[in-house]
Amino acid sequence: METLSDVWGHLTTTRDAPPTWAILVTALAGLVVVGSSSSWRLSRGLITIAHEGGHALVAVLTRRKLQGIRLHSDTSGVTLTRGRPTGPGMILTALAGYVTPSLLGLGGAWMIAEGYVTLLLWAVLVLLACMLLLIRNLFGVVSLLVTGGAVFALSWFAPDEAQGICAYLAVWFLLLGGIRPIMELQQKRRRGRAPDSDADQLARLTLLPGGFYVFFFLLVAVASLAGGTVLLVPFPLTFG
């Protein structure tokens, strides 16, 4: 019978990085998924899960009362909280959404760079399980169960090489996919179609313009992509 130390030892077992060409292929695949309209429509919901999870986590950390999360079939979502309508807690909660996918990608890149692929997969499962407790609609429950089931199957049944490649692809997807919603947000704001976006809520809370917060979101996302690239891609490039 395995003890907790045995389980922890398994989770923290490190693995060697795949060949450089394989890392670059996963980066290209992530770019294609994010850049293609058809694949983006199918995968964008994963970014929404991270976005709303970021709102929820910061709401809890700032001691706001978390009422629940809803995920919708159009890939939108909403996190409901109670507390003071102004102040640092509300500001930080609103700030968290758009930067969370990129920051998760950066954290995942660090774990992969250290060889902790299995630990990364199980950390994702724990986060999804915690989020599942907060979901308040059927589509959200199904989305998390499908996502969690796929991650569990990968971590339990797939060979180590496949787990590593999928982990790289997922991290690239978060790093690249964290940028596109910010660009889409600014396009909607220019057309007057997002009056209650996170950026515009922050503008009303702080008196700084909404465009400032869009720039802040983008700065964090680009910096995370740059940092993740440094962590994931061995420089100088070698293909031997």
Contacts in CASP RR format, 6 or more apart in sequence:
PFRMAT RR
TARGET T0000
AUTHOR 0000-0000-0000
METHOD contacts of the structure
MODEL  1
METLSDVWGHLTTTRDAPPTWAILVTALAGLVVVGSSSSWRLSRGLITIA
HEGGHALVAVLTRRKLQGIRLHSDTSGVTLTRGRPTGPGMILTALAGYVT
PSLLGLGGAWMIAEGYVTLLLWAVLVLLACMLLLIRNLFGVVSLLVTGGA
VFALSWFAPDEAQGICAYLAVWFLLLGGIRPIMELQQKRRRGRAPDSDAD
QLARLTLLPGGFYVFFFLLVAVASLAGGTVLLVPFPLTFG
10 118 0 8 1.000
11 116 0 8 1.000
11 118 0 8 1.000
11 119 0 8 1.000
11 122 0 8 1.000
12 116 0 8 1.000
12 118 0 8 1.000
12 119 0 8 1.000
13 118 0 8 1.000
14 114 0 8 1.000
14 115 0 8 1.000
14 116 0 8 1.000
15 115 0 8 1.000
15 117 0 8 1.000
15 118 0 8 1.000
15 160 0 8 1.000
15 164 0 8 1.000
16 115 0 8 1.000
17 23 0 8 1.000
17 112 0 8 1.000
17 113 0 8 1.000
17 115 0 8 1.000
17 234 0 8 1.000
18 161 0 8 1.000
18 164 0 8 1.000
18 165 0 8 1.000
18 168 0 8 1.000
19 239 0 8 1.000
19 240 0 8 1.000
20 233 0 8 1.000
20 234 0 8 1.000
20 237 0 8 1.000
20 238 0 8 1.000
20 239 0 8 1.000
20 240 0 8 1.000
21 239 0 8 1.000
22 165 0 8 1.000
22 168 0 8 1.000
23 168 0 8 1.000
23 232 0 8 1.000
23 233 0 8 1.000
23 234 0 8 1.000
24 233 0 8 1.000
26 165 0 8 1.000
26 168 0 8 1.000
26 169 0 8 1.000
26 172 0 8 1.000
27 168 0 8 1.000
27 172 0 8 1.000
27 229 0 8 1.000
27 232 0 8 1.000
27 233 0 8 1.000
29 169 0 8 1.000
29 172 0 8 1.000
30 169 0 8 1.000
30 172 0 8 1.000
30 173 0 8 1.000
30 176 0 8 1.000
31 172 0 8 1.000
31 176 0 8 1.000
32 39 0 8 1.000
33 39 0 8 1.000
33 40 0 8 1.000
33 43 0 8 1.000
33 173 0 8 1.000
34 40 0 8 1.000
34 43 0 8 1.000
34 173 0 8 1.000
34 176 0 8 1.000
34 177 0 8 1.000
34 179 0 8 1.000
34 180 0 8 1.000
35 180 0 8 1.000
40 180 0 8 1.000
41 75 0 8 1.000
43 173 0 8 1.000
44 75 0 8 1.000
44 181 0 8 1.000
45 71 0 8 1.000
45 75 0 8 1.000
45 143 0 8 1.000
46 147 0 8 1.000
46 173 0 8 1.000
47 75 0 8 1.000
47 101 0 8 1.000
47 174 0 8 1.000
47 177 0 8 1.000
47 178 0 8 1.000
47 180 0 8 1.000
47 181 0 8 1.000
48 71 0 8 1.000
48 75 0 8 1.000
48 76 0 8 1.000
48 77 0 8 1.000
49 71 0 8 1.000
49 128 0 8 1.000
49 131 0 8 1.000
49 143 0 8 1.000
49 144 0 8 1.000
49 147 0 8 1.000
50 100 0 8 1.000
50 101 0 8 1.000
50 104 0 8 1.000
50 174 0 8 1.000
51 77 0 8 1.000
51 97 0 8 1.000
51 98 0 8 1.000
51 100 0 8 1.000
51 101 0 8 1.000
51 181 0 8 1.000
52 69 0 8 1.000
52 71 0 8 1.000
52 77 0 8 1.000
52 78 0 8 1.000
52 79 0 8 1.000
52 97 0 8 1.000
52 131 0 8 1.000
53 69 0 8 1.000
53 79 0 8 1.000
53 97 0 8 1.000
53 100 0 8 1.000
53 127 0 8 1.000
53 131 0 8 1.000
54 79 0 8 1.000
54 96 0 8 1.000
54 97 0 8 1.000
54 100 0 8 1.000
55 69 0 8 1.000
55 79 0 8 1.000
55 81 0 8 1.000
55 93 0 8 1.000
55 94 0 8 1.000
55 96 0 8 1.000
55 97 0 8 1.000
55 100 0 8 1.000
56 66 0 8 1.000
56 68 0 8 1.000
56 69 0 8 1.000
56 79 0 8 1.000
56 131 0 8 1.000
56 134 0 8 1.000
57 96 0 8 1.000
57 100 0 8 1.000
58 89 0 8 1.000
58 92 0 8 1.000
58 93 0 8 1.000
58 95 0 8 1.000
58 96 0 8 1.000
59 66 0 8 1.000
59 79 0 8 1.000
59 81 0 8 1.000
59 89 0 8 1.000
59 93 0 8 1.000
60 66 0 8 1.000
61 92 0 8 1.000
62 88 0 8 1.000
62 89 0 8 1.000
62 92 0 8 1.000
62 93 0 8 1.000
63 89 0 8 1.000
64 81 0 8 1.000
64 82 0 8 1.000
64 83 0 8 1.000
64 89 0 8 1.000
64 90 0 8 1.000
64 93 0 8 1.000
65 81 0 8 1.000
65 82 0 8 1.000
65 83 0 8 1.000
66 79 0 8 1.000
66 80 0 8 1.000
66 81 0 8 1.000
66 134 0 8 1.000
67 80 0 8 1.000
67 81 0 8 1.000
67 82 0 8 1.000
67 136 0 8 1.000
68 79 0 8 1.000
68 80 0 8 1.000
68 134 0 8 1.000
68 135 0 8 1.000
68 136 0 8 1.000
69 77 0 8 1.000
69 78 0 8 1.000
69 79 0 8 1.000
69 80 0 8 1.000
69 131 0 8 1.000
69 134 0 8 1.000
69 135 0 8 1.000
69 136 0 8 1.000
69 140 0 8 1.000
70 77 0 8 1.000
70 78 0 8 1.000
70 80 0 8 1.000
70 135 0 8 1.000
70 136 0 8 1.000
70 137 0 8 1.000
70 140 0 8 1.000
71 77 0 8 1.000
71 135 0 8 1.000
71 137 0 8 1.000
71 139 0 8 1.000
71 140 0 8 1.000
71 143 0 8 1.000
71 144 0 8 1.000
72 137 0 8 1.000
72 139 0 8 1.000
73 139 0 8 1.000
79 93 0 8 1.000
80 136 0 8 1.000
81 93 0 8 1.000
83 90 0 8 1.000
84 90 0 8 1.000
86 205 0 8 1.000
87 205 0 8 1.000
90 205 0 8 1.000
91 202 0 8 1.000
91 205 0 8 1.000
91 206 0 8 1.000
94 198 0 8 1.000
94 201 0 8 1.000
94 202 0 8 1.000
94 205 0 8 1.000
95 198 0 8 1.000
95 202 0 8 1.000
95 213 0 8 1.000
95 216 0 8 1.000
97 198 0 8 1.000
98 178 0 8 1.000
98 181 0 8 1.000
98 182 0 8 1.000
98 185 0 8 1.000
98 198 0 8 1.000
98 217 0 8 1.000
98 221 0 8 1.000
99 217 0 8 1.000
99 220 0 8 1.000
99 221 0 8 1.000
99 224 0 8 1.000
101 174 0 8 1.000
101 177 0 8 1.000
101 178 0 8 1.000
101 181 0 8 1.000
101 221 0 8 1.000
102 174 0 8 1.000
102 175 0 8 1.000
102 177 0 8 1.000
102 178 0 8 1.000
102 179 0 8 1.000
102 220 0 8 1.000
102 221 0 8 1.000
102 224 0 8 1.000
102 225 0 8 1.000
103 220 0 8 1.000
103 224 0 8 1.000
104 174 0 8 1.000
105 171 0 8 1.000
105 174 0 8 1.000
105 175 0 8 1.000
105 224 0 8 1.000
105 228 0 8 1.000
106 175 0 8 1.000
106 224 0 8 1.000
106 227 0 8 1.000
106 228 0 8 1.000
106 231 0 8 1.000
108 120 0 8 1.000
108 171 0 8 1.000
108 174 0 8 1.000
109 171 0 8 1.000
109 175 0 8 1.000
109 227 0 8 1.000
109 228 0 8 1.000
109 231 0 8 1.000
109 232 0 8 1.000
110 228 0 8 1.000
110 231 0 8 1.000
111 117 0 8 1.000
111 119 0 8 1.000
111 120 0 8 1.000
111 123 0 8 1.000
112 120 0 8 1.000
112 164 0 8 1.000
112 167 0 8 1.000
112 168 0 8 1.000
112 171 0 8 1.000
112 231 0 8 1.000
112 232 0 8 1.000
113 231 0 8 1.000
113 232 0 8 1.000
117 160 0 8 1.000
117 163 0 8 1.000
117 164 0 8 1.000
117 167 0 8 1.000
118 155 0 8 1.000
118 163 0 8 1.000
120 167 0 8 1.000
121 151 0 8 1.000
121 154 0 8 1.000
121 155 0 8 1.000
121 163 0 8 1.000
121 167 0 8 1.000
122 155 0 8 1.000
124 148 0 8 1.000
124 151 0 8 1.000
125 148 0 8 1.000
125 151 0 8 1.000
125 152 0 8 1.000
125 155 0 8 1.000
128 144 0 8 1.000
128 147 0 8 1.000
128 148 0 8 1.000
128 151 0 8 1.000
131 144 0 8 1.000
132 141 0 8 1.000
132 144 0 8 1.000
132 145 0 8 1.000
135 141 0 8 1.000
135 144 0 8 1.000
154 162 0 8 1.000
154 163 0 8 1.000
154 166 0 8 1.000
155 163 0 8 1.000
158 166 0 8 1.000
168 232 0 8 1.000
171 228 0 8 1.000
171 232 0 8 1.000
172 232 0 8 1.000
175 224 0 8 1.000
175 225 0 8 1.000
175 228 0 8 1.000
175 229 0 8 1.000
176 225 0 8 1.000
178 221 0 8 1.000
179 218 0 8 1.000
179 221 0 8 1.000
179 222 0 8 1.000
179 225 0 8 1.000
182 214 0 8 1.000
182 217 0 8 1.000
182 218 0 8 1.000
182 221 0 8 1.000
183 218 0 8 1.000
185 194 0 8 1.000
185 197 0 8 1.000
185 198 0 8 1.000
185 199 0 8 1.000
185 214 0 8 1.000
185 217 0 8 1.000
186 211 0 8 1.000
186 214 0 8 1.000
188 194 0 8 1.000
188 197 0 8 1.000
189 197 0 8 1.000
189 199 0 8 1.000
189 200 0 8 1.000
189 210 0 8 1.000
189 211 0 8 1.000
189 214 0 8 1.000
194 200 0 8 1.000
198 213 0 8 1.000
199 210 0 8 1.000
199 211 0 8 1.000
199 213 0 8 1.000
199 214 0 8 1.000
199 217 0 8 1.000
200 210 0 8 1.000
202 208 0 8 1.000
202 210 0 8 1.000
202 213 0 8 1.000
203 209 0 8 1.000
203 210 0 8 1.000
203 211 0 8 1.000
203 212 0 8 1.000
203 213 0 8 1.000
END
